[in-house]
Amino acid sequence: MNIVERQLVDEALIFDLSGRFEFQATPKFFTALDRIEAMSCQHLILNLEEVSFLDSAGLEAIHVAHKKITAVGGTMSIVNPLPQVQKLMEQANLTSIIPIHTLEEEALLAG
């Protein structure tokens, strides 16, 4: 999995993820998450548009990210997951705690 970080105005940070978000990718994801605290990020947006596969470890990593950002009073959104990825997130009930948007602009406004 690849991660591209983009810092936006108003303390928002976007992670553009691509590839397979599976067990082997979680250390890289958690390293990126550690930088959130140092950046005073208040809104984390995960752009999953190019994530082709998500396993249980990836689902757990997303849940941990949500817990970390909300623990510091922030919010988190997900943008444009592929249908099979969104279906897994729905089955894991993540969509009840993390909103999904089709556009980054919607996620920014919601944050």
C-alpha positions as a Markdown table, in Angstrom:
| # | Residue | x | y | z |
|---|---|---|---|---|
| 1 | Met | 0.0 | 0.0 | 0.0 |
| 2 | Asn | 1.1 | 3.5 | -0.7 |
| 3 | Ile | 0.3 | 6.6 | 1.4 |
| 4 | Val | 0.5 | 10.1 | 0.2 |
| 5 | Glu | -0.1 | 12.8 | 2.8 |
| 6 | Arg | -1.6 | 16.2 | 2.0 |
| 7 | Gln | -2.0 | 18.9 | 4.6 |
| 8 | Leu | -4.8 | 21.2 | 4.0 |
| 9 | Val | -6.1 | 24.4 | 5.6 |
| 10 | Asp | -8.0 | 24.3 | 8.9 |
| 11 | Glu | -5.9 | 21.5 | 10.4 |
| 12 | Ala | -7.1 | 18.9 | 8.0 |
| 13 | Leu | -5.0 | 16.1 | 6.7 |
| 14 | Ile | -5.7 | 13.8 | 3.8 |
| 15 | Phe | -4.2 | 10.4 | 3.3 |
| 16 | Asp | -4.4 | 9.2 | -0.3 |
| 17 | Leu | -4.2 | 5.4 | 0.0 |
| 18 | Ser | -3.6 | 3.1 | -2.9 |
| 19 | Gly | -3.1 | -0.7 | -3.3 |
| 20 | Arg | -3.9 | -3.4 | -0.9 |
| 21 | Phe | -4.7 | -2.3 | 2.7 |
| 22 | Glu | -3.8 | -5.6 | 4.4 |
| 23 | Phe | -1.8 | -6.8 | 7.4 |
| 24 | Gln | 1.6 | -6.1 | 5.8 |
| 25 | Ala | 0.6 | -2.5 | 5.2 |
| 26 | Thr | -0.6 | -1.6 | 8.7 |
| 27 | Pro | 2.9 | -0.7 | 10.2 |
| 28 | Lys | 3.3 | 1.9 | 7.4 |
| 29 | Phe | -0.2 | 3.2 | 8.1 |
| 30 | Phe | 0.4 | 3.4 | 11.9 |
| 31 | Thr | 3.7 | 5.3 | 11.3 |
| 32 | Ala | 1.7 | 7.9 | 9.2 |
| 33 | Leu | -0.9 | 8.1 | 12.0 |
| 34 | Asp | 1.8 | 8.9 | 14.6 |
| 35 | Arg | 2.5 | 12.1 | 12.7 |
| 36 | Ile | -1.1 | 13.3 | 13.2 |
| 37 | Glu | -0.5 | 14.1 | 16.9 |
| 38 | Ala | 2.6 | 16.1 | 16.0 |
| 39 | Met | 0.7 | 18.1 | 13.4 |
| 40 | Ser | -2.3 | 19.0 | 15.6 |
| 41 | Cys | -4.6 | 17.5 | 13.0 |
| 42 | Gln | -8.3 | 18.0 | 13.8 |
| 43 | His | -9.8 | 16.3 | 10.7 |
| 44 | Leu | -8.4 | 13.2 | 9.0 |
| 45 | Ile | -9.7 | 12.2 | 5.6 |
| 46 | Leu | -8.8 | 8.8 | 4.2 |
| 47 | Asn | -9.2 | 8.8 | 0.4 |
| 48 | Leu | -9.7 | 5.1 | -0.4 |
| 49 | Glu | -10.5 | 5.6 | -4.1 |
| 50 | Glu | -7.4 | 3.5 | -5.1 |
| 51 | Val | -7.6 | 0.9 | -2.4 |
| 52 | Ser | -8.3 | -2.3 | -4.3 |
| 53 | Phe | -8.4 | -4.7 | -1.3 |
| 54 | Leu | -9.1 | -4.4 | 2.4 |
| 55 | Asp | -8.7 | -7.2 | 5.0 |
| 56 | Ser | -9.6 | -7.4 | 8.7 |
| 57 | Ala | -6.2 | -5.8 | 9.7 |
| 58 | Gly | -6.9 | -2.9 | 7.4 |
| 59 | Leu | -10.4 | -2.5 | 8.9 |
| 60 | Glu | -8.9 | -2.6 | 12.4 |
| 61 | Ala | -6.3 | 0.0 | 11.4 |
| 62 | Ile | -9.1 | 2.4 | 10.2 |
| 63 | His | -10.9 | 1.8 | 13.5 |
| 64 | Val | -7.7 | 2.6 | 15.5 |
| 65 | Ala | -7.2 | 5.8 | 13.4 |
| 66 | His | -10.7 | 6.9 | 14.2 |
| 67 | Lys | -10.1 | 6.3 | 17.9 |
| 68 | Lys | -6.9 | 8.2 | 17.9 |
| 69 | Ile | -8.3 | 11.3 | 16.1 |
| 70 | Thr | -11.5 | 11.4 | 18.2 |
| 71 | Ala | -9.4 | 11.0 | 21.4 |
| 72 | Val | -7.9 | 14.5 | 20.7 |
| 73 | Gly | -11.2 | 16.0 | 19.8 |
| 74 | Gly | -10.9 | 15.6 | 16.0 |
| 75 | Thr | -13.0 | 14.0 | 13.3 |
| 76 | Met | -12.4 | 11.5 | 10.6 |
| 77 | Ser | -14.0 | 10.9 | 7.2 |
| 78 | Ile | -13.6 | 8.4 | 4.4 |
| 79 | Val | -13.8 | 9.4 | 0.7 |
| 80 | Asn | -14.8 | 7.4 | -2.3 |
| 81 | Pro | -14.1 | 3.8 | -1.4 |
| 82 | Leu | -14.6 | 1.2 | -4.1 |
| 83 | Pro | -17.9 | -0.7 | -3.8 |
| 84 | Gln | -16.2 | -3.9 | -2.4 |
| 85 | Val | -14.2 | -1.9 | 0.1 |
| 86 | Gln | -17.3 | 0.0 | 1.2 |
| 87 | Lys | -19.3 | -3.2 | 1.6 |
| 88 | Leu | -16.6 | -4.6 | 4.0 |
| 89 | Met | -16.7 | -1.4 | 6.0 |
| 90 | Glu | -20.5 | -1.6 | 6.2 |
| 91 | Gln | -20.3 | -5.3 | 7.3 |
| 92 | Ala | -17.8 | -4.3 | 10.0 |
| 93 | Asn | -20.1 | -1.5 | 11.1 |
| 94 | Leu | -17.4 | 1.2 | 10.5 |
| 95 | Thr | -19.8 | 3.3 | 8.5 |
| 96 | Ser | -21.9 | 3.9 | 11.6 |
| 97 | Ile | -19.0 | 5.8 | 13.2 |
| 98 | Ile | -17.1 | 7.1 | 10.2 |
| 99 | Pro | -18.9 | 9.0 | 7.6 |
| 100 | Ile | -18.3 | 8.2 | 3.9 |
| 101 | His | -18.3 | 10.9 | 1.3 |
| 102 | Thr | -18.0 | 10.8 | -2.5 |
| 103 | Leu | -16.0 | 14.1 | -2.7 |
| 104 | Glu | -13.1 | 15.5 | -0.6 |
| 105 | Glu | -14.9 | 18.9 | -0.5 |
| 106 | Glu | -17.9 | 17.2 | 1.2 |
| 107 | Ala | -15.6 | 15.6 | 3.8 |
| 108 | Leu | -13.9 | 18.9 | 4.5 |
| 109 | Leu | -17.2 | 20.6 | 5.0 |
| 110 | Ala | -18.4 | 17.8 | 7.3 |
| 111 | Gly | -15.3 | 18.0 | 9.4 |
